[in-house]
Amino acid sequence: MYLGVVISPCFGRIEKVAIKNEERIYEWEPLFMIKADDGHVEMIQTGVSGEVESLEVQEGDNVIPGMVLAYIKEDLFITGSD
């Protein structure tokens, strides 16, 4: 089993959590929306598919760059293409 990590790219506040614990996710699916301190909204996605192992934040939480948002138990097979 390989755990992927989803991290925050910016300072901001979690506006939306689009996933749940133990839910299956797919590559490039929107996972989180973060309203950055400068006012723009960042959509957080990942290039892996698998199952949400744990959520580390919830809506309304403040985040900083590099902060872990979620751990993903990645699939062992490739599901996407170039």
N, C-alpha and C positions, 0 to 999 in steps of 0.2 A: 504494500500500500504506500502510495506517495501522497503527502499532504501539500497542496498548493496553498500559497498565502496571497490574499487580496489585501493590498495596502492603500492607504490614502496618499494621493499625490500632492495635497495642499493643506493649508490651514483653512478650517471652515466648520460647518455644522451639517450633520446628517439630516437631509430633508426627507428622504424616502429610502426605506429598506424594501427591496422588491423580491427578496428571497426569505425562506424560512429554514430553520434547522432541519436536517435530514431530507431536505427537498433536492430533487435532481435538477441540475442546471446544465445549460448547453453553452458552447463557445460563443462569445460575443453577445450573450444575453445581458441586458441591463441588470445590474445587481444592486447598486446604490446610486443615489443622487446626493451630491454634496454642494451646498451653497458656499462657495469660497468667500474668504474675507473681503475680496475685491468686488463681490457682488455677482460674478458669473456662476453658472451652475455646471458642475462637472458630472458627467455620467460615467460611472465606474463599471467596467466590463473586464472579463478575463479571457484569455485565449485557450482555456481548458474546459473540458466538460467533466462532470462527475456529480458527487453528492456533497451537500453542505455538511461539513463535520461540526462546525460551531460558528455562531455569530458572535462577534466580540463588541459590537456597537448596536445601538438602537436609535430610532428617530429622535432628534433633538440633541444627541451627543455632539460635543465639540471634538474635532479631530485635528491632528498635526501631520505634517509630511512623514511618511514611513510608518505610521500607526497601523497596526493590524486590524482590518475590518472583519475578515472571515477566514476560516480555514476550509479548504475544499479537498475532499478525498477524490483524487483524480482517477479517471478511467485509465485502464492499462492499454487501451487501443486508440488509434487515431480516428477522429470523427470528422475532421474538416479537410479542406484542401487549400491550395495556394490562393 
